[in-house]
Amino acid sequence: MKALVLSGGAAKGAFTGGMLEYMKLKEGKEYDIYLSTSTGTLIQMLASINDFTALKEGYTSMDIEGMYDVSPFKKVKDPKDAGRADINLWSAVRMILFRKEPTFGDNKKFKETIKKFFPYEKYLMAYDKGINMTSTVTNMSKNKTMYFDMKSLGRDKKGYEDFVEWTWTSTCAVPFTSISRKVIDENGNIIHHGEHPVIYSDYFADGGFKEHMPISQAIKDGATTIDAISSNTEEFDGNMEPEFGANPLKLLARMFEITMREAMDRDIDNARNMAKDKDVTLNIYYAPRQLTENGMYFDKEQMSGWWTEGYEYMKDNHEHDNKSCKVIKLKARKTTRKK
């Protein structure tokens, strides 16, 4: 069984989208299951049915107005810093003092954008092809990773609505976005108003806090060949030195980035060990450079450029037999155990 695993990375997902467009449309790669985190959950929706026209439009047309009701970021005005962002302190004040919310931004409107590009009809297309997609989220109340897949949620409209809800939740990189509070039953189905029995109500957020790429879960689900794409470089690139100034939220953003990278290193180490213990072929693709110091800021022009760069990067990788692309390939050896 073949699996595709996609990492988080917010706006950097545009680079992943370009890579995947080449892999699927030019190299002809297809997958039985998709498991992703954060921005990867958005990519997998349309990539699973090879609708890269809509996927590219969605990523290269997104900006902070389309993502946030209240944005915690603002564009740097200096032309020399085009494509960079700064923290919007006024937004943080609005959210905390006036809205009484625990986050600096509000991205609830983004759920409607997800439905616009991935309506119920496309959900059915993927479902009826026999494809299964899984969204990874972090249960902030219980400090645990949870997985919600479309086959378990169901083919009907409620299953679709719940899948969109969990996909959106997987992109909620608190404290810069909204935090999601849900009541769910023992199977992970969302309990809506008036329904019962209620099992528990918890806070949920970005899956990347605990799992950058759910490779290990793909192995547990029975995948024997896995392509995993990370929007980050294999090693931390310190060329983008942040300037904290007197803005504590900038420091918090840096801490957020460090936490996510720690999750990435841990996940990949665990996945390598699992691949060595089982008969699994694992291909890990990394970004060739650090794309931005703040993936939570969405700039149309910048993301359009990343998409093209990702596509050309994979094209170059294919034409030069993997010599230009940083790929880690692990193939476990079968061993015979003594009785």
N, C-alpha and C positions, 0 to 999 in steps of 0.2 A: 504494500500500500504506500502510495506516494503522498507526502505532506509538504505544504508550504507554510513556513513560520515567518512572520513579519514582526519587527520590533516597533517600539514607540519612537518618538522623535518629533512629534507635532509637525511644524511646517517642513521639516526635513524629509517628511514622507514624500514630497514631490520628487526628490532624487530617487527614492525607492520605486516610485511609480514609473519613472522613466526606465529604470533598470528592468522592471518586471514587464513592461510593454515589449521590450526587445526579447526577453526570455520566452514569453508566451506566444507572441505573434510571429517572431522570426525564427526562434529556435524550436517552437512547437511544444514547449513544456506544458503539461497538464497535471493536475493534482486531484487526489480523492478527498483529502481533508485540508482545511485551512485553520490554523490557530495563530492568533495575533494579539498584540497588545497596543492600546492607545491608537495612534494614527494608523497602525497596521490594520486595525479592525475596520477602518474606513476604506482602506485600499482593497482589502480582501473581498468586500461586498461586490464591487463591479469587476474586479480582476477575475473572480471566479467564473463569470460568464463572458469574459473577454470583451467587456464594454469599455475599452480604453478611451473612446471618444468622450463619453460622459465623465469618466474618472479624471482625465486630463483637464477637462473644462472645469470640474469641481475644484481641483487643486490649484489651477493657475488663475482662477477668478476669485479665489478667497482672499479677503482682507479682514482687518480688525472689525470693521462695521458689520461684516457678515458673520463673524464668529461671536462677537460679544455684544450684550446689551450695555454692559459697563466694562470697558477695557482697562486692565491694569497697566497697559503699555501705551506709549505714544511714540510717533516717529521722530527720530533725531532731525532737527531742522537744518543742521549744517550739511550742505551738499557733498562735502568730502566724506561724510558718514552715511551716504545713501544706503538704504536697506537695513540700517541698524535701528535699535529701539532703545527707549529709556523708560523707566518706571513712571507711571502716572500717579503721583501721590494724591491728587485730588480725588481720583476714583477710589482709592483705598479709604479715604476719609468718608466718602459717600456710602460705601458698602458697610463700613463698621459703625459709624456714628448715626447715620440716618436710616439705613436699611436694617441695621442690627444683624448683619450676616457675618459669618466667621471667615469669609474669604475676601480677597482684594478685587475680584472680578466676577461677572455674571455671564455665563455662556449658554444659558438655557435655550435661547433662540436657535442655537446650532442644531437642535433636534429637528427642527423644520427643514433645515438645509439638508440633513441626512435623508429625510423622507423625499425631498425634491429630487435628489439624484439617485436614490435607491427606493423607489416606490414598491408597493406590495406586489405588483406584477413582476418585477425583477427578482424579488424574493422567491416567488413561485418558480421562476425560471431556474434559479440555482437549486432550489429544493427538489424540483422534478428531475433535474439532471443527476440526482443522487449525491450531490456535493453536500458536505457538512462543514459549516463554519463555526468557530468558537471564539467568543470574546472573553478576554481575561480582565478581571477586575480585582481590586483590593478591598476587602472588607475592613474598613478602618476601625470599626468597633471591636472586632475580634482578632485583628492582626493576622489575617489569613488570605491566601489567594483563592479565588473562586472562578470557575469556568462555566460559561453559559453557551450551549450550542443550539443551533437552529433545529436539529432533529428532536432534541428533548423538549424544546419549547413548542414545537408543532407547526403545521402547515397553515393553520387558519389565521385569520386577521389578528387575533389576540397574540398568537405566537410571533407574528411579524412585529407587532407593536412592542412586545417585550424584548425582542431581539434588538430593535432600534434603541430601546431604552438602555439596554446593557452595553450596546456599542457606544452610545453617547457617554455613559458612565465611565467606560474604559478610557475615554479621552479627557476626563476631568482631572487635570493636573493641579490639584489644590496645593497651595492657597491662592493660586492665580486665576482659577476658574471656580465655577459653582461646585458644591459638594452635593452628592446625591443621597437622599434618605429614602429607603424603601422598606416595605413590609413584604416578606416573601414566605412561601410555604416550604415544607421540607424538601420539595423537588426543585426549589429555586424559582418557581413561578411567582410573578409579582401579584400581590393581592391588592386589588383596586378598591376604592371606597364602596362599602356595602357588601363586600365579599367576605367569606370566612371559610375555614378557621384561620385566625392570625397566629403565626408562629413567632416571629420576632421582627422588630424594626431596627435596622442598623444603618450606619453611614457607609457609603461606598465611594470609591474614587479610582483614579488611574491605576490600571494593572501594573504599570511600570515601577511602582514603588517597591514591589516585591518580585516581579518577574519581567525583565526586559524583553525576553523572547521565550515563549513557552515550548522550548524544544523538548524538555524532559517530558512534558505532558503529551506531546506528539508521539514520543516513544512508548509511553504507557498506553496510548490509544491504539497501538499496533502498527505505527508507521515503520516501514523498512528502509525507505529512502526519503531523506529530508533535505530540502533546500531552505536555508535560513538566511534572511537578509537583515542586516543591522544598518540603521541610518547613521551610526557612529563609526569612527575609525577604530581599528583594532587597538591601537595604543593612544593614550590621551595626547592630544596636540595642544601644547601650551602657547602656541603662537598668538592666540587671541587673548591678550591680557586684559582682564576687566578693570575698569576704573570705578571703584566703589564710591569715592567722594564722601559726601555726608548723607548718602541715601541708604538706609538699612535694608530696603527692599531689594536693592541691587545685590547686596551681600547674601540675602536670602535666596535670590535666584541662582547665585553661584553655588550655594549649599545644596540646592535642589538638583543642580546638574551633577554635582559630585555624588550625591546619593543614588541617582539614576545610573551613573557609570559603575558604581559599586555593585548594583543589582545586575548589570550586564555582565561584569566579570564573573560574578558568582554563578549566574545561570549557565554561561558557556562552559565554565569548568565542570559543573555538574553534568551538563549534556555530553561533554567529551568522555567523562567517566562512564556514563550509561551506554554510550555508543560502543565503547570498548568491551563492555560486558555482554552486549547483545549483537545480533547480526544486523547492524544498522549502518547504512551509508549516510554520512552527514556532510553536506557542503555548506560552509558558512561564508557569506559574502559581506564584505565591509565597505563602507564609503572610503574613497581614497584620500579625503581631506576633511578637516573640520569645517562644516558648512557655515555655521553661525554660532555665536555665543549665547543666543536666546532663541530657541526653537518655538517659543510660545508667541512670537510676534509674526504676523502673517502679512507678507508684502507680495502683491501680484507679480510684479516684474521679477523679483528675486526668485520666486517659486517657479515661474515659467522657465527661467534660466536653469534652475536645478533639474527640472524635468528633462530638458534637452541634454544637459550634461550627463545625467544618469543613463539615458538611452545610448548616447555616444560611448560612454564608458563601457557598457556591456557589449556594444557592437565591437569595440576595439578588443575587448577581452575575448570575444568569440573568434574574431579574425586572426588573433595572435596566439590562439591555443592556450588561453589562461595566463599568459606571461605578463600581462599588464594589470591583471586584476588580483587583488589579495583575496584568495580563496583558501579555506582550510578544508581538506577532505579527510574524513576519517572512515575507515572501513574496518569493522571488527572482524577478527579471525574466529572461525568456529573452532571450538576446542572439544576434545572428547574427554569426558569425565570418567575417572576410574570408579568402577562399582565397588 
